[in-house]
Amino acid sequence: MVMHTVSSYRFESLEETISQLSKEDCQIIAGGTDIMVQHKSPRGVPAKFEKPIVFIDHLKELKKIYQNNQDIHIGACCSYSELLKHPLIPKILKVAIQQIAAPAIRNRGTLGGNICNASPAGDTLPLLYIYNAKIKLRSSKGERLIEIKDFIQGPRKVKISKDEILTEIILPEVQEEGTHFVFEKVANRRADAIAKISFAGSLRLDEGRIIDARFAFGAVGPTVVRFMDIEQTIVGEAFPLDNMVIDRVVAGFDRKINPIDDHRSTAVYRKTVALNLLRYFLKKRAFKEGHRIN
Ligand SMILES: Cc1cc2nc3c(=O)[nH]c(=O)nc-3n(C[C@H](O)[C@H](O)[C@H](O)COP(=O)(O)OP(=O)(O)OC[C@H]3O[C@@H](n4cnc5c(N)ncnc54)[C@H](O)[C@@H]3O)c2cc1C
């Protein structure tokens, strides 16, 4: 039997990694929990890659988490387990991360990998959309920033060049106090299962009125969806919301959300549950401070 070999690089620094990417088309591997599944091979047979692979998950430049004014910067190669332990990571993002896979995958999988894999069922994505997350990319030519909604184009489709690495995810102007968040994931089981539908919402209140509203749905289309025109219609409304306002908002989303049937769920189930989760959040009369982290 002819065994093929896989060439690989594991540089000491981000600089060297980027320099290699400027010279050669390579397959980036962070935690490998998506890419290795896509390159599954029989037992004992090395996975087949068309290009040389370049490991990035050990690069310390991609593992920093820091705050700059109100912006939180998260290194693309922070694993979920590292994010769960870090005090700067918003509580609601930890709520979502706790529901990803099982501990072994959370020890390997990275935030950057969840974004670049761009599955509409990716559990961190609805929250990153409502945080208006910015994606920082670096190549030998320099750095650029792009909003997550423009970066993600569809399943496994992101706006990245062959010579670029996602280095940081920036959550701009994080205001946890006074903002009430929700993240809901509906899957076959409470753990170790991919979402059939997910929902993230936030309401910011000031003196009994809504001053900011954001809602994002996962697994109802090729990308996570947010409809800012509908969000805007409840800004200025008194909280708790009147039933008529809730009906109007839910009807607005009903017209816009168009899920599909696939092996995980049906369009009808997805739409019904998505709208129920939205309605349940909008019907809240009061919010408890904080989120439970086990
Ligand atoms: C058993 C199992 C259960 C899972 N459960 C869940 C779940 O519940 N919820 C969920 O959301 N996901 C789940 N996943 C999917 C996966 O774990 C996550 O999407 C994870 O975040 C991927 O990160 P990674 O570092 O392993 O990505 P990798 O597999 O290393 O990379 C994924 C893709 O992103 C690219 N990439 C990665 N990092 C960068 C970067 N910094 N710059 C440029 N490109 C980059 C790679 O080239 C590749 O194309 C599961 C996977 C498995 C195997």
Ligand as a Chemical Component Dictionary entry (heavy atoms), coordinates in Angstrom:
data_LIG
# 
_chem_comp.id                   LIG 
_chem_comp.type                 NON-POLYMER 
_chem_comp.pdbx_formal_charge   0 
_chem_comp.three_letter_code    LIG 
# 
loop_
_chem_comp_atom.comp_id 
_chem_comp_atom.atom_id 
_chem_comp_atom.alt_atom_id 
_chem_comp_atom.type_symbol 
_chem_comp_atom.charge 
_chem_comp_atom.model_Cartn_x 
_chem_comp_atom.model_Cartn_y 
_chem_comp_atom.model_Cartn_z 
_chem_comp_atom.pdbx_ordinal 
LIG C1  C1  C 0 -17.587 15.886 18.521 1  
LIG C2  C2  C 0 -17.720 17.345 18.126 2  
LIG C3  C3  C 0 -18.715 18.109 18.731 3  
LIG C4  C4  C 0 -18.865 19.450 18.367 4  
LIG N1  N1  N 0 -19.836 20.172 18.984 5  
LIG C5  C5  C 0 -20.008 21.469 18.672 6  
LIG C6  C6  C 0 -21.016 22.242 19.316 7  
LIG O1  O1  O 0 -21.752 21.769 20.184 8  
LIG N2  N2  N 0 -21.140 23.550 18.943 9  
LIG C7  C7  C 0 -20.339 24.120 18.008 10 
LIG O2  O2  O 0 -20.501 25.305 17.718 11 
LIG N3  N3  N 0 -19.363 23.407 17.388 12 
LIG C8  C8  C 0 -19.180 22.105 17.704 13 
LIG N4  N4  N 0 -18.194 21.379 17.064 14 
LIG C9  C9  C 0 -17.392 22.015 16.019 15 
LIG C10 C10 C 0 -16.023 22.574 16.477 16 
LIG O3  O3  O 0 -15.583 21.999 17.671 17 
LIG C11 C11 C 0 -16.056 24.091 16.637 18 
LIG O4  O4  O 0 -16.541 24.721 15.469 19 
LIG C12 C12 C 0 -14.649 24.670 16.969 20 
LIG O5  O5  O 0 -14.804 25.991 17.427 21 
LIG C13 C13 C 0 -13.696 24.667 15.792 22 
LIG O6  O6  O 0 -12.472 25.238 16.227 23 
LIG P1  P1  P 0 -11.075 24.575 15.854 24 
LIG O7  O7  O 0 -10.022 25.417 16.453 25 
LIG O8  O8  O 0 -11.049 23.137 16.232 26 
LIG O9  O9  O 0 -11.129 24.725 14.267 27 
LIG P2  P2  P 0 -10.260 23.951 13.147 28 
LIG O10 O10 O 0 -10.881 22.628 12.870 29 
LIG O11 O11 O 0 -8.814  23.962 13.475 30 
LIG O12 O12 O 0 -10.506 24.929 11.913 31 
LIG C14 C14 C 0 -11.766 25.111 11.349 32 
LIG C15 C15 C 0 -11.620 25.977 10.095 33 
LIG O13 O13 O 0 -11.241 27.303 10.450 34 
LIG C16 C16 C 0 -9.967  27.649 9.885  35 
LIG N5  N5  N 0 -9.269  28.419 10.931 36 
LIG C17 C17 C 0 -9.234  28.103 12.245 37 
LIG N6  N6  N 0 -8.622  29.081 12.932 38 
LIG C18 C18 C 0 -8.256  30.017 12.033 39 
LIG C19 C19 C 0 -7.595  31.276 12.137 40 
LIG N7  N7  N 0 -7.199  31.778 13.308 41 
LIG N8  N8  N 0 -7.370  31.994 10.996 42 
LIG C20 C20 C 0 -7.789  31.512 9.803  43 
LIG N9  N9  N 0 -8.445  30.342 9.647  44 
LIG C21 C21 C 0 -8.665  29.592 10.749 45 
LIG C22 C22 C 0 -9.319  26.336 9.500  46 
LIG O14 O14 O 0 -8.451  26.507 8.401  47 
LIG C23 C23 C 0 -10.548 25.493 9.136  48 
LIG O15 O15 O 0 -10.956 25.798 7.830  49 
LIG C24 C24 C 0 -18.009 20.039 17.399 50 
LIG C25 C25 C 0 -16.993 19.244 16.810 51 
LIG C26 C26 C 0 -16.847 17.919 17.161 52 
LIG C27 C27 C 0 -15.761 17.109 16.523 53 
# 
loop_
_chem_comp_bond.comp_id 
_chem_comp_bond.atom_id_1 
_chem_comp_bond.atom_id_2 
_chem_comp_bond.value_order 
_chem_comp_bond.pdbx_ordinal 
LIG C1  C2  SING 1  
LIG C2  C3  SING 2  
LIG C2  C26 DOUB 3  
LIG C3  C4  DOUB 4  
LIG C4  N1  SING 5  
LIG C4  C24 SING 6  
LIG N1  C5  DOUB 7  
LIG C5  C6  SING 8  
LIG C5  C8  SING 9  
LIG C6  O1  DOUB 10 
LIG C6  N2  SING 11 
LIG N2  C7  SING 12 
LIG C7  O2  DOUB 13 
LIG C7  N3  SING 14 
LIG N3  C8  DOUB 15 
LIG C8  N4  SING 16 
LIG N4  C9  SING 17 
LIG N4  C24 SING 18 
LIG C9  C10 SING 19 
LIG C10 O3  SING 20 
LIG C10 C11 SING 21 
LIG C11 O4  SING 22 
LIG C11 C12 SING 23 
LIG C12 O5  SING 24 
LIG C12 C13 SING 25 
LIG C13 O6  SING 26 
LIG O6  P1  SING 27 
LIG P1  O7  DOUB 28 
LIG P1  O8  SING 29 
LIG P1  O9  SING 30 
LIG O9  P2  SING 31 
LIG P2  O10 DOUB 32 
LIG P2  O11 SING 33 
LIG P2  O12 SING 34 
LIG O12 C14 SING 35 
LIG C14 C15 SING 36 
LIG C15 O13 SING 37 
LIG C15 C23 SING 38 
LIG O13 C16 SING 39 
LIG C16 N5  SING 40 
LIG C16 C22 SING 41 
LIG N5  C17 SING 42 
LIG N5  C21 SING 43 
LIG C17 N6  DOUB 44 
LIG N6  C18 SING 45 
LIG C18 C19 SING 46 
LIG C18 C21 DOUB 47 
LIG C19 N7  SING 48 
LIG C19 N8  DOUB 49 
LIG N8  C20 SING 50 
LIG C20 N9  DOUB 51 
LIG N9  C21 SING 52 
LIG C22 O14 SING 53 
LIG C22 C23 SING 54 
LIG C23 O15 SING 55 
LIG C24 C25 DOUB 56 
LIG C25 C26 SING 57 
LIG C26 C27 SING 58 
# 
